[in-house]
Amino acid sequence: MSSRRVAVVGATGVAGRQALAALQAHPWFELCAVAASERSAGATLAELLERDRQVWADTGLAAPDPVVDTRPQSLASRLPSEWLSLRACTAEQLPLDELDLVFSMLPTEAARAVEPVLAARVPVISTAAAFRDEPDTPLLLPGVNTEHAALLASQGAARGWRGFVAPTPNCTTVGLAASLAPLHAAVGVRAVVLTSMQAVSGAGAGGPRVAAAALGNVLPFIDGEEDKVGREFAKILGRVDGARIAPADCAVSATCTRVPVADGHTLAVTVGLREALSVERAAQLLRDHDPWRGRSLPSAPQRWIVVRTEQDRPQPRLDLSEGAGFSTVVGRLRPDAVLGGLSLVVLSHNAVLGAAGGAVLLAEDLADRGLLPAPR
Ligand SMILES: NC(=O)c1ccc[n+]([C@@H]2O[C@H](COP(=O)([O-])OP(=O)(O)OC[C@H]3O[C@@H](n4cnc5c(N)ncnc54)[C@H](OP(=O)(O)O)[C@@H]3O)[C@@H](O)[C@H]2O)c1
């Protein structure tokens, strides 16, 4: 497969940094440009990582394995020197005629303004929420519902774009949908009650401030998160119905909290199922689920879902590096008498599979299925 020329917009943020990590030495995608806000334009990546290193320097939280660490100081030592000397531009200054694909890692409001302008010329894969609820737009989680990508062609055509905007889900929804999709396919998910324990890097640039508030503490509210999880979960597990997605018939009640953890979202989930499923059978379904069988995508992990049987796993400090942050780790599987299903604990990397890694994996999946335009 010949290489596609790509840019990362929002390259200096938590997700953007992980996009750079996921694109490093990538066999299919060649990083050609990085963009950020006007405050960063003109500076080199090395200078910007140094600027942000100061901000993230001491959150007081233990750093995870460097491979899945979202902090600037970790990335600065990993990127190739030619990338560190790239100068950031603004999104408006990107050389779109020379690009095959843009990864957009912008805050939602900026994405709402910028992504349509980019998509008019080139496909955009986005971790932002701006387009997730649009009726003509699929919400794509690779390994779970890439067949919804059929809608991208009609989205672009109806809006007069040469490209499209393909959003990936919210980072909390990612772990939930990745772990419950095999159970939904087998017996149907009827209802979900969950409490999330979300890492501070999920707050993006606000991470260091959130870390200070969360240290020795639990913050019991994350603005907008709980509604997003229910809406997005039903859309991801829904089915294509003409030019829209009919959401799955499934009620979700979420309580989203922020905890003093650097990276990795943990979810305590109880799921009501439409048919009985033993713990052993559920564990087998999860272990056996391999959406990448017979495919060879560069970022797909060897094990998509890892099932731990120890009573005290998964833990962010011990399990976040599974599959370099692309695997979902499930544990504490047990029967639940209240919803008539199962309870489980799910760990997922919010910025790898939950954001930029997921975006790069989606790009690989779309390219492999012939759903990206040929390289220029
Ligand atoms: N963090 C996560 O775990 C996570 C997970 C899933 C989804 N997401 C979503 O992914 C997106 C990025 O999140 P994040 O956590 O990486 O945010 P972040 O750390 O706050 O980074 C935001 C990035 O966007 C740039 N930016 C801000 N306004 C801009 C504008 N008007 N034009 C161009 N660039 C602009 C910033 O550049 P400067 O450095 O110049 O300010 C920075 O590079 C958000 O929509 C978020 O909801 C995040």
PDBQT file of the ligand as one rigid body, heavy atoms in Angstrom, charges set to zero:
ROOT
HETATM    1  N1  LIG A 401      -8.002  13.741  26.162  1.00  0.00    +0.000 N 
HETATM    2  C1  LIG A 401      -8.654  12.627  25.890  1.00  0.00    +0.000 C 
HETATM    3  O1  LIG A 401      -8.436  11.587  26.545  1.00  0.00    +0.000 OA
HETATM    4  C2  LIG A 401      -9.700  12.573  24.790  1.00  0.00    +0.000 A 
HETATM    5  C3  LIG A 401     -10.315  11.361  24.526  1.00  0.00    +0.000 A 
HETATM    6  C4  LIG A 401     -11.294  11.271  23.525  1.00  0.00    +0.000 A 
HETATM    7  C5  LIG A 401     -11.640  12.404  22.824  1.00  0.00    +0.000 A 
HETATM    8  N2  LIG A 401     -11.039  13.591  23.114  1.00  0.00    +0.000 N 
HETATM    9  C6  LIG A 401     -11.427  14.757  22.307  1.00  0.00    +0.000 C 
HETATM   10  O2  LIG A 401     -10.338  15.053  21.434  1.00  0.00    +0.000 OA
HETATM   11  C7  LIG A 401     -10.252  16.469  21.244  1.00  0.00    +0.000 C 
HETATM   12  C8  LIG A 401      -8.869  16.918  21.707  1.00  0.00    +0.000 C 
HETATM   13  O3  LIG A 401      -8.762  16.633  23.090  1.00  0.00    +0.000 OA
HETATM   14  P1  LIG A 401      -7.449  16.893  23.923  1.00  0.00    +0.000 P 
HETATM   15  O4  LIG A 401      -7.694  16.302  25.241  1.00  0.00    +0.000 OA
HETATM   16  O5  LIG A 401      -6.276  16.497  23.136  1.00  0.00    +0.000 OA
HETATM   17  O6  LIG A 401      -7.486  18.502  24.027  1.00  0.00    +0.000 OA
HETATM   18  P2  LIG A 401      -6.287  19.478  24.434  1.00  0.00    +0.000 P 
HETATM   19  O7  LIG A 401      -5.237  18.732  25.162  1.00  0.00    +0.000 OA
HETATM   20  O8  LIG A 401      -6.934  20.607  25.120  1.00  0.00    +0.000 OA
HETATM   21  O9  LIG A 401      -5.681  19.940  23.027  1.00  0.00    +0.000 OA
HETATM   22  C9  LIG A 401      -6.385  20.764  22.139  1.00  0.00    +0.000 C 
HETATM   23  C10 LIG A 401      -5.537  20.976  20.889  1.00  0.00    +0.000 C 
HETATM   24  O10 LIG A 401      -6.282  21.773  19.960  1.00  0.00    +0.000 OA
HETATM   25  C11 LIG A 401      -5.536  22.938  19.642  1.00  0.00    +0.000 C 
HETATM   26  N3  LIG A 401      -6.491  24.038  19.408  1.00  0.00    +0.000 N 
HETATM   27  C12 LIG A 401      -7.304  24.627  20.306  1.00  0.00    +0.000 A 
HETATM   28  N4  LIG A 401      -8.079  25.544  19.681  1.00  0.00    +0.000 NA
HETATM   29  C13 LIG A 401      -7.702  25.535  18.367  1.00  0.00    +0.000 A 
HETATM   30  C14 LIG A 401      -8.119  26.261  17.201  1.00  0.00    +0.000 A 
HETATM   31  N5  LIG A 401      -9.081  27.194  17.255  1.00  0.00    +0.000 N 
HETATM   32  N6  LIG A 401      -7.505  25.981  16.006  1.00  0.00    +0.000 NA
HETATM   33  C15 LIG A 401      -6.526  25.055  15.935  1.00  0.00    +0.000 A 
HETATM   34  N7  LIG A 401      -6.093  24.349  17.015  1.00  0.00    +0.000 NA
HETATM   35  C16 LIG A 401      -6.683  24.586  18.200  1.00  0.00    +0.000 A 
HETATM   36  C17 LIG A 401      -4.612  23.168  20.816  1.00  0.00    +0.000 C 
HETATM   37  O11 LIG A 401      -3.501  23.931  20.374  1.00  0.00    +0.000 OA
HETATM   38  P3  LIG A 401      -2.657  24.910  21.343  1.00  0.00    +0.000 P 
HETATM   39  O12 LIG A 401      -1.622  24.060  21.991  1.00  0.00    +0.000 OA
HETATM   40  O13 LIG A 401      -2.085  25.870  20.363  1.00  0.00    +0.000 OA
HETATM   41  O14 LIG A 401      -3.613  25.520  22.301  1.00  0.00    +0.000 OA
HETATM   42  C18 LIG A 401      -4.230  21.725  21.136  1.00  0.00    +0.000 C 
HETATM   43  O15 LIG A 401      -3.288  21.270  20.197  1.00  0.00    +0.000 OA
HETATM   44  C19 LIG A 401     -11.380  17.084  22.056  1.00  0.00    +0.000 C 
HETATM   45  O16 LIG A 401     -12.476  17.316  21.216  1.00  0.00    +0.000 OA
HETATM   46  C20 LIG A 401     -11.695  16.017  23.093  1.00  0.00    +0.000 C 
HETATM   47  O17 LIG A 401     -13.018  16.095  23.558  1.00  0.00    +0.000 OA
HETATM   48  C21 LIG A 401     -10.063  13.694  24.068  1.00  0.00    +0.000 A 
ENDROOT
TORSDOF 0
